[in-house]
Amino acid sequence: MLTQEVYILIPLIFLAAMLFSSVGHGGASAYLAAMALMNVAPESMRPAALVLNILVASIAIYKFYRANSFSWRLFLPLSIASVPTAFIGGLVTLPNHFYKPMVGLVLIFAAWHIFRHAKKHYEVSQSAVKTPVLLAVGAALGLLSGLTGIGGGVFLSPLLLFFKWAETRVISGVAAAFILVNSISGLIGVLIKHPVLPSALPYWAVAAILGGLVGAEYGSRRLANPTIRMLLALVLLLAGSKMVLLG
């Protein structure tokens, strides 16, 4: 039987998937935020967020790749280094008093990043980047992805933008693929160590797929509405603050 919290999460997950897929993200930070606000058990939050991430990121990479918004030169070294560390991170089960503040800080960072770039609709110039740098970045973000249940896109995208390693839509395509492979790797690690999936996950999955289809179709052609993105940043900030301050 569906609880009130499950019913509330269905539209929230749809909205999160739609907004995040429009910029090539899987939306795990928003799913974690919504689940935190609805007091979902911490041991279920990480695997549920990774499953939803996989579904939405798969749709996003398909749409962005078809729109020629992708770079194998960036993606391959990032993913080669991140997949094994994401698996390792997934094997680690952090105590609640560590996990909740860590995820809360991730959500606050995601909110800051979204708010900061909400009104920036510009294309950055591509510059050279060395493979060892990409390998190091991939390894670090992969580990963080597995530990927290995010795909790493909220950290990868601002890094690629800051260093101007690709133009905006290519970054979105690379982020989607990066999120996909790391979410799969992290989920395998989580399920091997602590296989707990919420019974409501199929309902959330349908909502995420529908939202991902709408958002990725829109985002592969144009960027998301800045006002909506600022509202999303506010939700992430509130949820992150709740996890850091109240647990």
C-alpha positions as CSV (number, residue, x, y, z in Angstrom):
1,M,0.0,0.0,0.0
2,L,1.3,3.4,-1.0
3,T,1.9,5.9,1.8
4,Q,1.4,9.6,1.6
5,E,5.1,10.1,1.4
6,V,5.4,7.8,-1.6
7,Y,2.5,9.7,-3.4
8,I,4.3,13.0,-2.8
9,L,7.6,11.7,-4.1
10,I,6.2,10.6,-7.4
11,P,5.6,14.1,-8.8
12,L,8.8,15.4,-7.1
13,I,10.9,12.7,-8.8
14,F,9.2,13.5,-12.2
15,L,10.0,17.2,-11.9
16,A,13.6,16.5,-10.8
17,A,14.2,14.1,-13.6
18,M,12.8,16.5,-16.1
19,L,14.9,19.4,-14.9
20,F,18.1,17.6,-14.4
21,S,18.0,15.6,-17.6
22,S,17.6,18.9,-19.5
23,V,21.3,19.6,-18.6
24,G,22.6,16.1,-18.9
25,H,22.3,15.1,-15.3
26,G,20.6,12.0,-13.8
27,G,19.1,14.0,-10.9
28,A,20.4,11.9,-8.0
29,S,21.0,15.0,-5.8
30,A,17.4,16.0,-6.2
31,Y,16.1,12.5,-5.6
32,L,18.2,12.4,-2.4
33,A,16.8,15.8,-1.4
34,A,13.2,14.7,-2.0
35,M,13.7,11.4,-0.1
36,A,15.4,13.3,2.8
37,L,12.5,15.7,3.0
38,M,10.1,12.7,3.1
39,N,12.2,10.9,5.7
40,V,13.0,7.8,3.6
41,A,15.3,5.4,5.4
42,P,19.0,6.3,4.7
43,E,19.9,2.7,3.8
44,S,17.3,2.9,1.0
45,M,18.1,6.4,-0.3
46,R,21.5,5.6,-1.9
47,P,20.5,2.6,-4.0
48,A,17.1,4.1,-5.0
49,A,18.9,7.3,-6.2
50,L,21.4,5.3,-8.2
51,V,18.7,3.3,-9.9
52,L,16.7,6.4,-10.9
53,N,20.0,8.0,-12.0
54,I,20.7,5.1,-14.3
55,L,17.3,5.4,-15.9
56,V,17.4,9.1,-16.5
57,A,21.1,9.3,-17.5
58,S,20.5,6.6,-20.1
59,I,17.8,8.7,-21.7
60,A,19.9,11.8,-21.5
61,I,23.0,10.3,-23.1
62,Y,20.9,9.0,-25.9
63,K,19.3,12.4,-26.6
64,F,22.6,14.4,-26.3
65,Y,24.6,11.9,-28.3
66,R,22.1,12.0,-31.2
67,A,22.3,15.8,-31.1
68,N,26.2,15.5,-31.6
69,S,26.8,16.8,-28.1
70,F,29.4,14.4,-26.8
71,S,33.2,14.0,-26.6
72,W,34.9,10.5,-26.5
73,R,38.2,12.3,-25.8
74,L,36.9,13.6,-22.5
75,F,34.6,10.7,-21.5
76,L,37.0,7.7,-21.9
77,P,39.7,8.8,-19.4
78,L,37.1,10.1,-17.0
79,S,35.1,6.8,-17.0
80,I,38.1,4.5,-17.1
81,A,39.3,6.0,-13.8
82,S,35.9,6.5,-12.2
83,V,34.2,3.2,-12.6
84,P,36.4,1.2,-10.3
85,T,36.5,3.9,-7.6
86,A,32.7,4.2,-7.8
87,F,32.4,0.5,-7.2
88,I,34.7,0.8,-4.2
89,G,32.7,3.7,-2.8
90,G,29.5,1.7,-3.2
91,L,31.0,-1.1,-1.1
92,V,31.4,1.3,1.8
93,T,28.4,1.9,4.1
94,L,28.9,5.0,6.0
95,P,27.3,5.5,9.5
96,N,24.2,7.8,9.4
97,H,26.1,10.5,11.3
98,F,28.6,10.6,8.5
99,Y,26.4,9.8,5.6
100,K,23.7,12.5,6.2
101,P,26.1,15.5,6.6
102,M,28.1,14.3,3.6
103,V,25.1,14.1,1.4
104,G,23.7,17.3,2.8
105,L,26.9,19.1,1.8
106,V,26.7,17.6,-1.7
107,L,23.1,18.9,-2.0
108,I,24.2,22.4,-0.8
109,F,27.0,22.4,-3.3
110,A,24.6,21.3,-6.1
111,A,22.3,24.2,-5.1
112,W,25.1,26.7,-5.2
113,H,26.2,25.5,-8.6
114,I,22.7,25.5,-10.1
115,F,21.9,29.0,-8.8
116,R,25.3,30.4,-9.9
117,H,24.9,29.2,-13.5
118,A,21.1,29.5,-13.8
119,K,21.2,32.6,-16.0
120,K,24.4,31.8,-17.9
121,H,23.5,30.7,-21.4
122,Y,26.8,30.9,-23.1
123,E,29.1,28.5,-24.9
124,V,32.6,28.2,-23.6
125,S,35.6,27.7,-25.9
126,Q,37.3,24.3,-25.9
127,S,40.9,24.1,-24.6
128,A,43.3,21.2,-24.4
129,V,43.4,19.0,-21.3
130,K,45.9,16.2,-20.5
131,T,44.8,12.7,-20.0
132,P,46.4,12.3,-16.5
133,V,44.3,15.2,-15.3
134,L,41.1,13.6,-16.5
135,L,42.1,10.3,-14.9
136,A,42.7,12.0,-11.5
137,V,39.4,13.9,-11.8
138,G,37.5,10.7,-12.8
139,A,38.9,8.7,-9.9
140,A,38.0,11.3,-7.3
141,L,34.5,11.8,-8.6
142,G,33.9,8.1,-9.0
143,L,34.7,7.5,-5.3
144,L,32.4,10.3,-4.2
145,S,29.7,9.0,-6.5
146,G,29.8,5.5,-4.9
147,L,29.9,6.9,-1.3
148,T,27.0,9.3,-1.6
149,G,24.7,7.7,-4.2
150,I,25.1,10.5,-6.8
151,G,26.5,10.1,-10.3
152,G,29.1,12.8,-10.0
153,G,27.6,15.1,-12.6
154,V,27.1,18.0,-10.1
155,F,30.8,18.1,-9.6
156,L,32.0,17.2,-13.1
157,S,29.9,19.8,-15.0
158,P,31.2,22.8,-13.1
159,L,34.8,21.6,-13.4
160,L,34.5,21.2,-17.1
161,L,32.9,24.6,-17.4
162,F,35.5,26.3,-15.1
163,F,38.4,24.9,-17.1
164,K,36.7,25.5,-20.5
165,W,37.4,21.9,-21.6
166,A,34.3,21.8,-23.8
167,E,31.2,23.8,-24.8
168,T,28.1,23.6,-22.7
169,R,26.1,21.0,-24.6
170,V,29.1,18.7,-25.0
171,I,29.6,18.9,-21.3
172,S,26.0,17.9,-20.7
173,G,26.5,14.9,-23.0
174,V,29.7,13.8,-21.3
175,A,28.2,14.3,-17.8
176,A,25.2,12.1,-18.7
177,A,27.5,9.3,-19.8
178,F,29.8,9.8,-16.8
179,I,26.8,9.6,-14.5
180,L,25.5,6.5,-16.2
181,V,28.6,4.4,-15.9
182,N,29.4,5.5,-12.3
183,S,25.8,5.0,-11.1
184,I,25.9,1.4,-12.5
185,S,29.2,0.7,-10.9
186,G,28.2,2.3,-7.6
187,L,24.9,0.5,-7.5
188,I,26.6,-2.9,-8.0
189,G,28.8,-2.1,-5.0
190,V,25.9,-1.0,-2.9
191,L,23.8,-4.1,-3.7
192,I,26.6,-6.5,-3.0
193,K,27.2,-4.9,0.4
194,H,23.8,-3.8,1.5
195,P,20.9,-4.7,-0.9
196,V,18.0,-2.6,0.4
197,L,15.6,-1.2,-2.2
198,P,12.4,0.6,-1.3
199,S,9.1,-1.1,-2.3
200,A,7.9,2.1,-4.0
201,L,10.9,2.2,-6.4
202,P,8.9,0.9,-9.4
203,Y,6.5,3.9,-9.1
204,W,9.4,6.3,-8.8
205,A,11.1,4.7,-11.7
206,V,8.1,5.4,-14.0
207,A,8.0,9.0,-12.9
208,A,11.8,9.3,-13.5
209,I,11.6,7.8,-17.0
210,L,8.7,10.1,-18.0
211,G,10.5,13.2,-16.6
212,G,13.8,12.2,-18.2
213,L,12.2,11.8,-21.7
214,V,10.6,15.3,-21.5
215,G,13.7,17.0,-20.0
216,A,16.4,15.4,-22.2
217,E,14.4,16.1,-25.4
218,Y,14.2,19.7,-24.4
219,G,17.7,20.1,-23.1
220,S,19.4,18.5,-26.1
221,R,18.1,21.4,-28.1
222,R,18.1,24.3,-25.7
223,L,19.0,25.0,-22.1
224,A,16.6,24.9,-19.1
225,N,14.6,27.8,-17.9
226,P,16.7,29.8,-15.4
227,T,13.8,30.6,-13.0
228,I,12.9,26.9,-12.7
229,R,16.5,26.0,-12.1
230,M,16.7,28.7,-9.3
231,L,13.6,27.2,-7.6
232,L,15.3,23.7,-7.9
233,A,18.4,25.1,-6.3
234,L,16.3,26.4,-3.4
235,V,14.8,22.9,-2.8
236,L,18.3,21.3,-2.8
237,L,19.5,24.0,-0.4
238,L,16.6,23.3,2.1
239,A,17.0,19.5,1.9
240,G,20.8,19.8,2.3
241,S,20.5,22.1,5.2
242,K,18.1,19.7,6.8
243,M,20.5,16.8,6.5
244,V,23.4,18.7,7.8
245,L,21.7,20.4,10.7
246,L,18.9,18.0,11.7
247,G,20.0,14.7,10.3
